[in-house]
Every structure is written in C-alpha cells, then in structure tokens.
Amino acid sequence: MPLQVGFAAGRQARRAVERNRIRRLLRETYRLHQQPLLELFRPRPDALTLMILYRAQPSQARERIRRDLPEALHRLAMHLQETL
C-alpha cells in the first residue's frame, strides 16, 4: 500500500458528533484529491505515512476543509515530486 493516511479532529471538537463529522469531511476531501500522491508512490517500494489533523473551529470545518485540504495536498505532491 503506497499511502497510509490517518485523520484526526483536534482538541476543539469536543463532542463525538463533531469529531466524527470532521473526520468524515477529511476522509471524503482526501479521497477526492488523493490521485497526485497515489501516482507518485504507486511505482515506489516505500510508502508515505500521512496524518491529517483539523485544528480550527468545528463550526468552520466544512468550509475550511474543502478549501484548504486540496491546496495542502497539492503543495505536498509538488514538494515530494521535486525531492523524490
């Protein structure tokens, strides 16, 4: 498996409902934008272990995750492409 990814909601999500909703949003957004990372690591014998942590206010999760996570994944893929 070329990628191992974990998701966490951070301390501000105190209720289980908030934590679960944030983790679902993180997983879904990651799933939609994982392709560049998969393409980088699919032919390699090693793996990338990635932990994605949401640390902002739970009430802003939907907007911020959908806006910021794709950009962060793109920047990570570009950086790894330059260094691998």
PASEBA-1860 file (N, C-alpha, C; in nm, 3 decimals):
! residues 84
1> MPLQVGFA> 0.085/-0.118/0.000/0.000/0.000/0.000/0.089/0.124/0.000 ~ 0.080/0.207/-0.103/0.171/0.320/-0.115/0.143/0.435/-0.017 ~ 0.020/0.449/0.029/-0.015/0.558/0.120/-0.088/0.504/0.242 ~ -0.048/0.555/0.358/-0.118/0.526/0.482/-0.158/0.661/0.538 ~ -0.288/0.683/0.558/-0.336/0.814/0.598/-0.424/0.801/0.720 ~ -0.402/0.890/0.817/-0.484/0.897/0.937/-0.550/1.034/0.944 ~ -0.663/1.041/1.011/-0.740/1.165/1.020/-0.778/1.189/1.166 ~ -0.763/1.315/1.212/-0.800/1.350/1.349/-0.867/1.486/1.350
9> AGRQARRA> -0.954/1.505/1.448/-1.034/1.627/1.454/-0.974/1.736/1.542 ~ -0.877/1.710/1.622/-0.818/1.812/1.707/-0.896/1.833/1.836 ~ -0.841/1.915/1.923/-0.899/1.934/2.057/-1.028/2.012/2.061 ~ -1.046/2.103/1.966/-1.163/2.191/1.975/-1.293/2.117/1.945 ~ -1.285/2.005/1.880/-1.405/1.924/1.854/-1.426/1.835/1.977 ~ -1.501/1.885/2.070/-1.517/1.816/2.199/-1.621/1.703/2.195 ~ -1.726/1.723/2.121/-1.832/1.622/2.117/-1.801/1.518/2.011 ~ -1.842/1.395/2.037/-1.817/1.286/1.943/-1.880/1.313/1.807
17> VERNRIRR> -1.997/1.375/1.806/-2.064/1.406/1.680/-1.978/1.500/1.596 ~ -1.918/1.600/1.659/-1.832/1.694/1.587/-1.708/1.623/1.533 ~ -1.644/1.542/1.617/-1.523/1.470/1.575/-1.552/1.379/1.457 ~ -1.661/1.306/1.464/-1.696/1.214/1.356/-1.726/1.290/1.226 ~ -1.798/1.401/1.237/-1.831/1.481/1.117/-1.704/1.535/1.053 ~ -1.613/1.585/1.135/-1.488/1.640/1.082/-1.405/1.530/1.017 ~ -1.394/1.414/1.080/-1.318/1.304/1.020/-1.381/1.259/0.888 ~ -1.514/1.255/0.881/-1.581/1.220/0.755/-1.547/1.322/0.646
25> LLRETYRL> -1.551/1.450/0.679/-1.517/1.555/0.582/-1.372/1.542/0.537 ~ -1.282/1.516/0.630/-1.141/1.499/0.595/-1.122/1.379/0.502 ~ -1.183/1.267/0.536/-1.168/1.146/0.453/-1.224/1.167/0.313 ~ -1.342/1.229/0.304/-1.405/1.248/0.173/-1.324/1.345/0.087 ~ -1.278/1.454/0.146/-1.200/1.551/0.071/-1.067/1.490/0.028 ~ -1.004/1.413/0.117/-0.880/1.345/0.081/-0.905/1.247/-0.035 ~ -1.011/1.170/-0.025/-1.042/1.070/-0.129/-1.056/1.137/-0.266 ~ -1.117/1.253/-0.269/-1.138/1.323/-0.395/-1.010/1.383/-0.452
33> HQQPLLEL> -0.909/1.405/-0.368/-0.788/1.474/-0.412/-0.660/1.394/-0.389 ~ -0.670/1.265/-0.374/-0.553/1.182/-0.343/-0.473/1.138/-0.466 ~ -0.526/1.153/-0.584/-0.466/1.097/-0.704/-0.321/1.138/-0.728 ~ -0.284/1.267/-0.716/-0.143/1.302/-0.740/-0.046/1.230/-0.645 ~ -0.084/1.214/-0.520/0.002/1.144/-0.425/0.009/0.995/-0.459 ~ -0.103/0.937/-0.496/-0.103/0.795/-0.534/-0.012/0.771/-0.655 ~ -0.018/0.859/-0.752/0.065/0.843/-0.872/0.213/0.853/-0.840 ~ 0.248/0.936/-0.741/0.389/0.947/-0.702/0.441/0.821/-0.634
41> FRPRPDAL> 0.357/0.759/-0.552/0.404/0.647/-0.469/0.369/0.510/-0.522 ~ 0.281/0.501/-0.619/0.241/0.369/-0.671/0.360/0.289/-0.725 ~ 0.451/0.349/-0.803/0.562/0.268/-0.856/0.677/0.248/-0.756 ~ 0.670/0.308/-0.640/0.781/0.302/-0.545/0.763/0.185/-0.447 ~ 0.874/0.131/-0.396/0.865/0.022/-0.299/0.834/0.072/-0.158 ~ 0.856/0.203/-0.132/0.830/0.257/0.001/0.689/0.314/0.008 ~ 0.652/0.366/0.124/0.518/0.420/0.144/0.527/0.556/0.210 ~ 0.422/0.633/0.195/0.408/0.761/0.262/0.306/0.745/0.372
49> TLMILYRA> 0.343/0.782/0.494/0.251/0.782/0.606/0.217/0.927/0.636 ~ 0.090/0.959/0.632/0.044/1.097/0.641/-0.065/1.106/0.747 ~ -0.054/1.205/0.835/-0.157/1.230/0.936/-0.216/1.366/0.907 ~ -0.347/1.372/0.891/-0.417/1.496/0.861/-0.497/1.535/0.984 ~ -0.466/1.651/1.040/-0.528/1.699/1.163/-0.600/1.830/1.136 ~ -0.726/1.838/1.174/-0.804/1.961/1.163/-0.801/2.030/1.299 ~ -0.754/2.157/1.302/-0.736/2.225/1.430/-0.819/2.352/1.447 ~ -0.899/2.391/1.352/-0.979/2.515/1.364/-1.112/2.485/1.433
57> QPSQARER> -1.197/2.585/1.437/-1.328/2.571/1.500/-1.413/2.467/1.427 ~ -1.481/2.380/1.499/-1.567/2.280/1.435/-1.677/2.341/1.348 ~ -1.725/2.459/1.385/-1.832/2.522/1.307/-1.783/2.565/1.168 ~ -1.653/2.578/1.149/-1.598/2.620/1.020/-1.540/2.503/0.941 ~ -1.558/2.382/0.988/-1.491/2.266/0.929/-1.526/2.246/0.782 ~ -1.652/2.249/0.749/-1.692/2.220/0.610/-1.623/2.316/0.513 ~ -1.631/2.444/0.540/-1.572/2.544/0.451/-1.420/2.533/0.446 ~ -1.357/2.523/0.561/-1.210/2.524/0.566/-1.149/2.396/0.509
65> IRRDLPEA> -1.207/2.282/0.538/-1.152/2.157/0.487/-1.163/2.154/0.335 ~ -1.277/2.189/0.283/-1.295/2.186/0.137/-1.207/2.288/0.066 ~ -1.172/2.397/0.134/-1.088/2.499/0.074/-0.939/2.468/0.092 ~ -0.900/2.429/0.212/-0.758/2.420/0.247/-0.693/2.284/0.222 ~ -0.765/2.176/0.243/-0.703/2.043/0.228/-0.660/2.014/0.084 ~ -0.741/2.044/-0.018/-0.692/2.020/-0.155/-0.565/2.098/-0.186 ~ -0.558/2.221/-0.140/-0.439/2.302/-0.164/-0.318/2.243/-0.091 ~ -0.337/2.200/0.032/-0.227/2.140/0.108/-0.179/2.010/0.043
73> LHRLAMHL> -0.271/1.929/-0.006/-0.233/1.805/-0.073/-0.158/1.835/-0.203 ~ -0.201/1.936/-0.275/-0.134/1.975/-0.399/0.008/2.022/-0.369 ~ 0.023/2.106/-0.267/0.156/2.156/-0.230/0.246/2.041/-0.185 ~ 0.191/1.946/-0.110/0.269/1.830/-0.067/0.315/1.749/-0.188 ~ 0.225/1.725/-0.281/0.260/1.646/-0.401/0.369/1.716/-0.481 ~ 0.358/1.849/-0.495/0.459/1.923/-0.570/0.595/1.916/-0.499 ~ 0.594/1.930/-0.369/0.719/1.923/-0.292/0.782/1.784/-0.303 ~ 0.700/1.680/-0.288/0.753/1.544/-0.297/0.803/1.514/-0.438
81> QETL> 0.737/1.566/-0.538/0.780/1.543/-0.675/0.918/1.604/-0.698 ~ 0.946/1.717/-0.638/1.077/1.780/-0.652/1.186/1.706/-0.576 ~ 1.152/1.645/-0.463/1.254/1.584/-0.378/1.273/1.435/-0.401 ~ 1.178/1.367/-0.464/1.191/1.221/-0.482/1.273/1.188/-0.605
END
